[in-house]
C-alpha cells in the first residue's frame, strides 16, 4: 500500500512535472527501499498502470542513482524539476526547434454521432494540452460526414464536454462539411488525373474483388472506365441522378498492395439525406479516410494525432494529402502520428457495447454515473482536474495499455481531497438519545470546512439531545479490533463530545433501533482523556434529509466477457453496481447545496449533488463519486508485510 501510494501520488507527480523538486530525493529513496523489499508490489503497481514491469518500472539502481543526484542538486540549491516527456512531445519539440514548423497546430475531430467517453478525454487533453504547452493552437472540428447518424444533441454534448475539460478553441470551431466544396473539387481533379474512377459495383462485389491478405485483389469491370466518363458520372452523382448505392467514387492506387486500405478505397458514396449543416445541398458524402486528411491539410494541421487502429490507414492519409489538387498551402504536409488507445478494466469503451448498454436498458442513459462517458463521469461528480490527472498519469506511448480503473478512482480522490468541503452525513441512521443532555439545549460547535485550507472558514454543528450515527458504528458484540460504540463502550463524536452507551433498545425482531447514552462534558472537541474511537453523527434538530446513490463498478471482472464462452460482456454485469439509500441525514451545511457541488462525507467518501434529480422541496439527491479508500484492491499478506518492513528500514 505504501508503494502504491507513493507511485500513484508522489512519483506520478514527479514524472508529470507537477511536484517540487525539493521532495524528489526523499521520494526516490523511499521508492528504492520499497522496491528492494516488495518487488511483487512493484510488478502489481505496473500492472495497474498497464505497463510491463521489465520495461517501465525503474530498477533499484536507477532509482537510487536518481535519488542521489537529486539530493546533491537540492543541497547545492540548484535542484532541477524533472519534466515528463513522451515520443509525441519529443517529435513536436524537434520539429519546432529545427524550424520544420513555426507553430504547432493540432485538432480534436470527433464524429457527432454519440457521446464522448474517457478515451476521447485523453485525446482532448493531448491535443489541447500540447497546443497550450508549445504556444500553438488547436481546432475543434466536428467530423460530420455521415448525416444519417448525426444529431444536434451529440454536438451540444461534445462541445460542452470539451469546454468542461478545459479545451479552448476560440474562433477555431469547424466542421468537415465546411470543406465539402474543396473536397469535391479535389475529387474531380483526381478523376481527371486518372487517380480515381466511378464504380457501379455493389458493396459486396467490391469486398469480394478487393480480396484479403491471402487472396489477391481483382479489378472490377469499371476500373478502366475512361476518365471523361467517370467525371460525367461523378457530376451526375452530385446532381442527384442516382439512387443510394448505385455508384461510388474509388481511388485508383494499388490493387496489389499488402495494405488493404490502398486497394482502391471508396472516396464518395451516394446518400440522399439532409445534413444538419448543409441541408439538402449535397447527396454525395465523402468517406472519413478521404475527408479527414483534406480537412487537416486545409487547416494546416502540423501533427495529426490518432490511435493505433489508424496506423494502417496512414499510407492512405499520406496519399490523399500528397495528391490534392490544388496542393494545400501548408508546407510541410500534415503528419499522422499514432498512439496507443486507452483500455480500462471493469468497464467498456467500445461504442458498440456502450450503445447496447444504453439501448437495452442496462443503464439509465448516456449520462448514467456507471458509464465511462464524460457525461456519466460529470454527473457522478468527477471533477475535470481528476480526468486531466488521469490522462497525464496513464501517459502516451505506442504500447497497448490496460489501465486498472482504480487509477482513475485514485485521481478522483486526489483532486477531490484538495477542493471538497467536509461534511457529516449518516447513510443508515441509528438513533442516539443523550440522556444527560437537557432536552431544550442546542450547543453550536465549529468545525473546519476544509482541514487543509484554513481560509475556507468553519461550519456550524448543532449538538442536541437526539442525534444519529451510522448503524455500522455500533455492535452488540464487538470484535477485538472494533473501536467504535458498543454496550458499555465509549466513543468520541467527531468535533463534539465523547459519549458512553448505557442502554440498547431493540424491536420485537431483536434489531437495535435506539441507543441511550451519556456524554462527558470534559471531552469537548478533543479535550480530556484519550479515546480511541471516533464516529460521525448528525443532530436531529438540524438534520437535512438526503437520498444517496452508492455507485460501484459496472462489471465484476477486469475484462468483461473474457470468461464467457461466447464473449458476452453482459454476463459480467455487476448486479450491485448501484444502491439507493433513502432516509439518509446530513448536517445543516448541506442544505441548499447546488447541483454538481462535491463534498467529502467524513469517514465515508466523496459525494456530489446530482445535477438532474434534485427537485425543490424533496430530499437532496447525492451520488457517491468514490470511497475514501479502494475497497476492491486487496494486497496479499506477504506483499503487505514486505512493504511495511521496507518502510521500517527506511525510518531506521
C-alpha positions in Angstrom: 0.0 0.0 0.0 2.9 2.4 0.8 4.5 1.7 -2.6 1.2 2.2 -4.5 0.5 5.5 -2.6 4.0 6.7 -3.5 3.8 5.6 -7.1 0.2 6.8 -7.6 0.6 10.1 -5.8 4.2 11.2 -5.5 6.2 9.5 -8.2 3.5 10.1 -10.8 3.6 13.8 -9.9 7.4 13.8 -10.3 7.4 12.3 -13.7 4.5 14.6 -14.6 6.5 17.7 -13.8 3.9 18.7 -11.2 5.9 18.2 -8.0 8.5 20.4 -6.4 12.0 19.0 -7.0 12.9 19.6 -3.3 10.9 16.5 -2.5 12.4 14.4 -5.2 15.3 12.8 -3.3 13.2 11.5 -0.4 10.6 10.2 -2.8 13.1 8.3 -4.9 14.9 6.9 -1.9 11.6 5.6 -0.5 10.7 4.0 -3.8 14.2 2.4 -3.9 13.8 0.9 -0.4 10.3 -0.3 -1.2 11.4 -1.8 -4.5 14.1 -3.9 -2.7 11.7 -5.3 -0.2 8.5 -5.5 -2.2 9.3 -6.5 -5.7 5.9 -8.2 -6.1 4.2 -5.0 -5.2 6.2 -3.1 -7.9 5.0 -5.6 -10.5 1.5 -5.2 -9.3 1.8 -1.4 -9.4 3.0 -1.7 -13.0 0.0 -3.8 -14.0 -2.4 -1.2 -12.5 -0.8 1.3 -14.9 -1.0 -1.2 -17.8 2.8 -1.4 -18.4 5.3 -4.2 -18.4 7.5 -4.0 -15.3 10.6 -5.1 -17.1 10.3 -2.1 -19.5 8.7 0.6 -17.4 9.4 0.1 -13.7 12.6 1.8 -12.5 15.2 -0.5 -11.2 16.5 -0.1 -7.7 19.9 1.0 -9.1 18.4 3.6 -11.4 16.1 4.9 -8.6 19.0 5.2 -6.1 21.2 6.9 -8.6 18.5 9.4 -9.4 17.8 10.0 -5.8 21.5 10.7 -5.1 21.8 13.0 -8.0 18.6 14.9 -7.0 19.8 15.0 -3.4 23.1 16.6 -4.3 21.4 19.1 -6.6 19.0 20.0 -3.8 21.8 20.6 -1.3 23.6 22.8 -3.8 20.5 24.9 -4.2 20.2 24.0 -7.8 17.5 21.4 -7.9 16.1 20.8 -11.3 12.5 19.9 -11.9 12.0 16.5 -13.6 9.7 17.0 -16.5 7.9 14.1 -18.1 8.1 13.6 -21.8 6.9 11.1 -24.4 7.7 10.4 -28.0 5.0 12.7 -29.3 6.3 15.6 -27.3 9.8 14.9 -28.4 8.7 14.9 -32.1 7.0 18.2 -31.7 9.9 19.7 -29.8 12.3 18.6 -32.5 10.1 19.9 -35.3 9.8 23.3 -33.7 13.5 23.6 -32.8 14.6 22.6 -36.2 12.3 25.1 -37.9 10.3 22.5 -39.7 7.2 24.1 -38.2 6.9 27.7 -36.9 3.8 26.8 -34.8 2.2 23.7 -33.6 -1.4 23.1 -34.9 -3.5 20.2 -33.6 -7.1 19.3 -33.7 -9.7 17.2 -31.9 -12.1 15.8 -34.6 -14.9 13.7 -33.1 -17.8 12.4 -35.1 -21.1 14.0 -33.8 -22.9 10.6 -33.6 -22.5 9.7 -29.9 -21.3 10.8 -26.5 -17.7 11.2 -25.7 -16.0 8.8 -23.2 -12.8 8.8 -21.1 -10.8 7.6 -24.2 -11.9 10.8 -26.0 -10.9 12.8 -22.9 -7.3 11.6 -23.3 -7.3 12.9 -26.9 -8.8 16.2 -25.8 -6.1 16.6 -23.1 -3.4 15.6 -25.5 -4.3 17.8 -28.4 -5.4 20.9 -26.5 -2.7 20.4 -23.9 0.2 20.2 -26.4 -1.1 23.3 -28.2 -1.1 25.2 -24.9 2.3 23.9 -23.8 4.0 24.8 -27.1 2.2 28.1 -27.7 0.3 26.6 -30.6 -3.4 26.4 -31.5 -5.9 23.6 -31.6 -9.0 23.2 -33.8 -12.3 21.9 -32.5 -13.5 20.0 -35.6 -16.8 18.1 -35.9 -16.3 15.3 -38.5 -19.8 15.4 -39.8 -19.5 13.3 -42.9 -22.4 10.9 -42.2 -25.7 12.8 -41.9 -27.7 9.7 -41.1 -26.1 9.4 -37.6 -25.5 13.0 -36.6 -27.7 14.9 -34.2 -27.6 18.3 -32.5 -27.9 16.6 -29.2 -24.5 15.0 -29.7 -23.0 18.2 -31.0 -24.0 20.1 -27.9 -22.8 17.3 -25.6 -19.4 17.2 -27.3 -18.8 20.9 -27.2 -19.9 21.1 -23.6 -17.6 18.2 -22.6 -14.6 19.6 -24.3 -15.2 23.0 -22.6 -15.6 21.3 -19.3 -12.3 19.6 -19.6 -10.6 22.9 -20.4 -10.4 22.8 -24.2 -10.3 26.3 -25.7 -10.7 26.8 -29.5 -11.6 30.5 -29.7 -12.7 31.0 -33.3 -11.5 27.6 -34.5 -14.7 25.6 -34.3 -15.0 23.9 -37.7 -16.9 21.1 -39.4 -15.7 18.7 -42.1 -18.8 19.9 -44.0 -17.2 23.4 -44.2 -14.8 21.9 -46.7 -17.2 19.9 -48.8 -16.7 22.1 -51.9 -12.9 21.8 -51.7 -13.2 18.0 -51.2 -15.4 17.7 -54.2 -13.1 19.8 -56.3 -10.2 17.5 -55.3 -12.3 14.5 -56.3 -12.9 15.9 -59.8 -9.2 16.6 -60.2 -8.3 13.0 -59.1 -10.6 11.7 -61.8 -9.1 14.0 -64.4 -5.6 12.9 -63.3 -6.5 9.2 -63.7 -6.3 8.6 -60.0 -9.9 7.9 -59.3 -12.9 6.3 -61.1 -16.6 5.9 -60.6 -17.6 2.3 -59.9 -21.0 0.7 -60.2 -20.1 -2.4 -58.3 -22.1 -3.2 -55.2 -20.5 -3.2 -51.7 -20.5 -7.0 -51.7 -18.8 -7.1 -55.1 -16.2 -4.5 -54.1 -15.4 -6.5 -50.9 -15.1 -9.7 -52.9 -12.9 -8.2 -55.6 -10.6 -6.5 -53.1 -9.5 -9.8 -51.8 -7.8 -10.3 -48.4 -4.4 -11.0 -47.0 -4.4 -14.5 -48.6 -6.3 -13.7 -51.8 -5.1 -11.2 -54.4 -7.3 -8.3 -55.5 -9.0 -8.2 -58.9 -10.2 -5.1 -60.8 -13.9 -4.6 -61.1 -15.2 -4.1 -64.6 -15.4 -0.3 -64.2 -11.8 0.2 -63.0 -10.7 1.0 -66.6 -13.6 3.4 -67.2 -12.3 6.4 -69.2 -11.7 9.5 -67.1 -14.1 11.6 -69.0 -16.9 9.1 -68.4 -16.1 8.9 -64.7 -16.1 12.7 -64.5 -19.5 12.9 -66.1 -20.9 10.2 -63.7 -19.4 11.9 -60.7 -21.1 15.2 -61.6 -24.4 13.4 -62.1 -23.9 11.7 -58.8 -23.6 15.2 -57.2 -26.7 16.3 -59.2 -28.8 13.6 -57.5 -29.5 11.5 -60.6 -28.7 8.2 -59.0 -30.1 6.2 -56.1 -28.2 5.4 -52.9 -25.5 2.8 -53.5 -25.8 2.9 -57.3 -22.4 4.4 -57.8 -19.3 5.1 -55.7 -16.1 7.0 -56.4 -12.9 5.0 -55.7 -9.3 6.0 -55.6 -7.1 4.1 -58.1 -4.0 3.3 -56.0 -2.7 -0.3 -55.9 -4.7 -3.5 -56.0 -1.6 -5.5 -55.3 -0.8 -3.6 -52.1 -0.3 -5.7 -48.9 -2.1 -2.9 -47.1 -5.8 -3.4 -47.7 -6.5 0.3 -47.3 -4.7 1.0 -50.6 -6.7 -1.4 -52.7 -8.8 1.3 -54.4 -10.7 2.6 -51.3 -14.1 4.3 -51.7 -13.9 8.1 -51.5 -17.5 9.1 -52.1 -20.9 7.4 -51.9 -24.4 8.5 -52.9 -26.6 9.2 -49.9 -29.8 11.2 -50.2 -30.0 12.6 -46.7 -30.5 16.0 -45.1 -27.3 17.2 -43.5 -27.5 19.2 -40.2 -25.2 21.8 -41.5 -25.6 21.9 -45.3 -29.2 20.8 -45.6 -30.0 19.3 -48.9 -27.1 20.9 -50.8 -25.4 17.5 -51.1 -26.5 14.0 -51.9 -23.0 12.5 -52.1 -20.8 12.4 -49.0 -17.1 11.8 -48.6 -15.7 8.8 -46.6 -13.7 9.5 -43.4 -10.4 8.4 -44.8 -10.8 10.9 -47.6 -12.4 13.8 -45.7 -10.1 13.7 -42.7 -6.7 14.3 -44.3 -8.1 17.0 -46.6 -9.6 18.8 -43.5 -6.2 18.5 -41.8 -4.4 20.0 -44.8 -6.8 22.9 -45.2 -6.5 23.7 -41.6 -2.7 23.4 -41.8 -2.6 20.8 -39.0 1.1 20.0 -38.3 0.7 16.9 -36.2 -2.4 14.8 -36.7 -2.7 12.6 -33.6 -4.8 9.4 -33.6 -4.9 6.0 -32.1 -3.1 2.9 -33.3 -6.0 1.4 -35.1 -5.4 4.1 -37.8 -1.8 3.1 -38.3 -2.6 1.0 -41.4 -4.6 4.0 -42.7 -1.5 6.3 -42.6 -0.4 5.4 -46.2 -3.8 6.3 -47.5 -3.8 9.5 -45.4 -0.4 10.5 -47.0 -1.6 9.5 -50.5 -4.7 11.8 -50.2 -2.7 14.9 -49.0 0.1 14.3 -51.5 -2.4 14.1 -54.4 -4.6 17.0 -53.5 -5.1 19.4 -56.4 -4.7 22.3 -56.0 -2.0 21.4 -53.5 -2.6 22.5 -49.9 -1.0 25.7 -48.9 0.6 24.2 -45.8 4.2 23.2 -46.0 5.3 20.6 -44.9 2.2 18.5 -45.2 0.4 17.2 -42.1 2.0 14.2 -40.4 -0.2 11.5 -38.9 1.2 10.1 -35.6 -0.4 7.1 -33.8 -0.6 6.5 -30.1 -2.0 3.6 -28.1 -5.7 3.7 -27.3 -6.9 3.7 -23.7 -8.3 0.5 -22.2 -9.7 0.4 -18.7 -10.5 -2.6 -16.6 -14.0 -3.1 -15.2 -15.7 -1.1 -18.0 -16.0 -1.0 -21.7 -15.1 1.8 -24.2 -16.4 0.3 -27.4 -19.1 2.4 -28.9 -21.0 -0.7 -30.0 -21.0 -2.1 -26.4 -21.9 1.3 -24.9 -24.9 1.5 -27.3 -26.1 -1.9 -26.2 -25.9 -1.0 -22.5 -28.0 2.1 -23.1 -30.5 0.8 -25.7 -31.1 -2.4 -23.9 -31.8 -0.6 -20.6 -28.8 -2.0 -18.6 -28.1 1.6 -17.6 -30.2 4.7 -17.2 -28.9 6.6 -20.3 -25.7 8.0 -21.7 -25.1 10.1 -18.5 -25.5 7.1 -16.2 -22.9 7.6 -13.5 -21.6 4.0 -14.0 -20.6 4.6 -17.6 -17.2 5.8 -18.7 -18.8 8.6 -20.8 -17.7 12.1 -19.9 -21.4 12.9 -19.3 -21.6 9.9 -16.9 -18.4 10.9 -15.1 -19.6 14.5 -14.8 -22.9 13.5 -13.3 -21.3 11.1 -10.9 -19.2 14.0 -9.6 -15.8 13.6 -11.1 -14.1 17.0 -11.4 -12.3 17.9 -14.7 -9.0 18.0 -12.7 -9.3 14.3 -11.9 -9.8 13.4 -15.6 -6.8 15.5 -16.7 -4.7 14.0 -13.9 -5.7 10.5 -15.1 -4.8 11.3 -18.7 -1.4 12.6 -17.6 -0.6 9.6 -15.4 -1.5 7.0 -17.9 0.9 8.6 -20.4 1.4 8.4 -24.1 3.1 5.5 -25.9 2.7 3.0 -28.7 2.3 0.1 -26.4 -1.3 -1.1 -25.6 -2.2 -0.4 -22.0 -4.9 -1.9 -19.8 -5.3 0.5 -17.0 -7.0 -0.6 -13.8 -9.9 1.6 -13.0 -8.5 2.2 -9.5 -6.0 4.6 -11.1 -8.9 6.7 -12.2 -10.5 6.5 -8.8 -7.3 7.4 -7.1 -7.1 10.5 -9.3 -10.6 11.5 -8.3 -9.7 11.1 -4.6 -6.6 13.3 -5.0 -8.4 16.0 -6.9 -11.5 16.0 -4.6 -9.4 16.0 -1.5 -8.0 19.4 -2.4 -11.3 21.0 -3.2 -14.2 19.3 -1.5 -15.8 20.9 1.6 -16.1 18.5 4.5 -19.5 17.5 5.9 -21.0 14.7 8.0 -23.8 12.5 6.8 -25.4 9.4 8.1 -26.5 6.9 5.4 -28.1 4.3 7.6 -29.2 6.2 10.7 -29.3 4.8 14.2 -31.0 7.0 16.8 -29.0 8.0 19.9 -30.5 9.8 22.9 -28.0 11.5 25.1 -29.9 11.2 28.4 -27.9 13.7 30.5 -28.2 16.4 27.8 -31.0 18.9 28.5 -34.0 18.4 26.2 -34.2 22.0 25.1 -30.4 22.7 24.8 -28.7 23.2 21.5 -25.0 23.9 21.6 -23.3 25.3 18.5 -19.9 23.9 17.7 -17.4 24.8 15.0 -15.6 22.5 12.6 -13.4 23.4 9.6 -14.9 23.5 6.2 -11.6 22.0 4.9 -8.8 20.9 7.3 -6.1 21.7 4.9 -7.4 25.1 3.8 -8.0 27.4 6.9 -9.1 30.2 4.5 -12.2 28.2 3.7 -13.6 29.0 7.2 -15.7 27.0 9.5 -19.1 25.4 9.5 -21.5 25.2 12.4 -22.7 21.9 14.0 -25.6 21.8 16.4 -25.2 19.4 19.3 -28.6 18.3 20.8 -30.1 15.6 22.9 -31.1 13.4 20.0 -28.7 12.6 17.2 -27.9 9.9 14.7 -24.9 7.7 14.0 -24.2 5.0 11.4 -25.7 1.6 12.2 -22.2 0.1 11.3 -20.7 2.2 14.1 -22.4 0.1 16.8 -22.0 -3.6 17.6 -23.8 -5.5 20.3 -20.9 -8.0 20.5 -17.8 -6.1 19.4 -14.8 -7.9 17.8 -11.4 -7.4 19.3 -10.4 -4.6 16.9 -13.7 -2.8 16.9 -13.1 0.6 18.4 -16.5 2.2 17.8 -19.6 2.1 20.0 -20.8 -1.0 21.9 -22.7 -1.7 25.1 -20.8 0.0 27.9 -18.3 1.3 25.4 -17.2 4.9 24.8 -16.5 6.8 21.6 -16.0 10.4 20.5 -18.5 12.2 18.4 -16.4 14.0 15.7 -15.9 17.7 16.6 -18.1 17.3 19.7 -18.1 15.2 22.9 -17.4 11.6 24.0 -20.5 9.5 24.7 -20.9 6.2 26.5 -23.5 3.6 25.6 -25.6 2.8 28.7 -28.7 1.1 27.2 -29.7 -0.6 24.0 -33.3 -0.6 22.7 -34.3 -3.3 20.3 -37.6 -4.0 18.4 -39.5 -7.3 18.5 -37.2 -8.8 16.0 -34.2 -8.0 18.1 -32.9 -5.2 15.8 -31.2 -2.3 17.5 -33.3 0.8 17.0 -32.1 3.2 19.6 -29.2 3.8 22.0 -29.3 5.5 25.3 -26.0 7.3 26.0 -24.4 9.8 28.4 -21.9 12.4 27.4 -18.8 13.6 29.2 -18.7 17.4 29.4 -14.9 17.4 29.9 -14.2 15.9 26.4 -15.4 18.8 24.3 -13.8 18.7 20.8 -10.8 16.6 21.7 -10.3 17.8 25.3 -9.8 15.4 28.2 -8.7 11.8 28.2 -7.7 9.9 25.1 -10.5 7.9 23.5 -9.6 5.7 20.5 -12.8 5.5 18.6 -14.3 8.5 16.6 -17.6 8.4 14.8 -19.5 10.9 12.7 -23.0 12.0 13.6 -25.9 14.3 12.6 -28.2 16.1 15.1 -31.9 15.6 14.8 -32.5 19.3 15.4 -30.7 20.4 12.2 -30.7 17.3 10.0 -31.1 17.6 6.2 -32.9 14.8 4.5 -30.9 13.1 1.8 -31.2 10.4 -0.8 -27.9 8.9 -1.6 -26.9 6.6 -4.5 -23.9 4.4 -3.9 -22.4 3.8 -7.4 -19.9 1.0 -7.9 -18.1 -0.6 -10.8 -20.4 -1.7 -13.7 -18.7 -5.0 -14.2 -17.4 -7.6 -11.8 -14.4 -8.7 -13.9 -11.5 -6.6 -15.2 -12.2 -7.7 -18.8 -15.9 -8.0 -19.3 -16.8 -11.1 -21.4 -13.3 -12.6 -21.3 -14.5 -15.6 -19.2 -17.7 -16.2 -21.2 -17.7 -18.9 -23.8 -19.4 -16.6 -26.3 -17.6 -13.5 -25.2 -20.8 -11.9 -23.9 -19.7 -8.9 -21.9 -23.2 -8.5 -20.4 -22.7 -11.7 -18.5 -20.3 -9.9 -16.2 -22.6 -7.0 -15.3 -22.4 -6.2 -11.6 -25.8 -6.7 -10.0 -24.8 -4.5 -7.1 -23.4 -1.6 -9.2 -25.9 0.8 -7.6 -27.7 1.0 -4.3 -30.1 3.9 -3.5 -30.5 4.8 0.2 -33.4 6.9 1.3 -34.0 8.5 4.7 -30.3 9.5 5.0 -29.5 12.5 7.0 -26.8 15.2 6.6 -25.6 18.1 8.6 -27.0 21.6 8.2 -24.2 22.8 5.8 -25.6 20.6 3.1 -28.9 22.5 2.9 -29.4 24.2 -0.4 -26.3 22.7 -2.0 -26.2 23.5 -5.7 -26.2 20.7 -8.3 -22.7 19.4 -9.1 -21.2 20.5 -5.8 -18.9 17.9 -4.2 -18.4 17.1 -0.6 -16.3 14.7 1.4 -18.6 12.9 3.8 -16.2 12.3 6.7 -15.3 8.7 7.1 -17.4 7.7 4.1 -16.2 9.1 0.8 -16.7 11.8 -1.8 -20.2 12.7 -2.9 -21.7 15.1 -5.4 -25.2 16.7 -5.7 -27.0 15.1 -8.6 -27.4 17.6 -11.5 -30.7 16.2 -12.7 -32.8 14.7 -10.0 -32.7 17.4 -7.3 -36.2 18.8 -7.0 -37.1 21.8 -4.7 -39.0 20.6 -1.7 -37.6 17.0 -1.9 -34.6 15.4 -0.2 -31.3 16.4 -1.7 -30.0 13.6 -4.1 -26.3 12.8 -3.9 -24.1 10.5 -5.9 -21.1 8.7 -4.4 -18.1 9.6 -6.6 -15.6 7.3 -4.9 -15.0 5.8 -1.4 -12.2 7.2 0.7 -10.2 4.1 0.0 -10.1 1.5 -2.7 -12.4 -1.3 -1.5 -11.6 -3.6 -4.4 -7.9 -3.9 -4.3 -6.5 -6.3 -1.6 -2.8 -6.8 -1.1 -1.6 -10.3 0.0 -0.3 -10.7 3.5 3.2 -11.3 2.1 3.1 -8.1 0.0 1.8 -6.0 2.9 4.5 -7.4 5.2 7.2 -6.6 2.7 6.0 -3.0 2.2 5.8 -2.5 6.0 9.3 -3.9 6.5 10.7 -1.6 3.8 9.1 1.4 5.4 10.5 0.5 8.8 14.0 0.0 7.3 13.8 3.4 5.8 12.7 5.0 9.0 15.6 3.5 10.9 
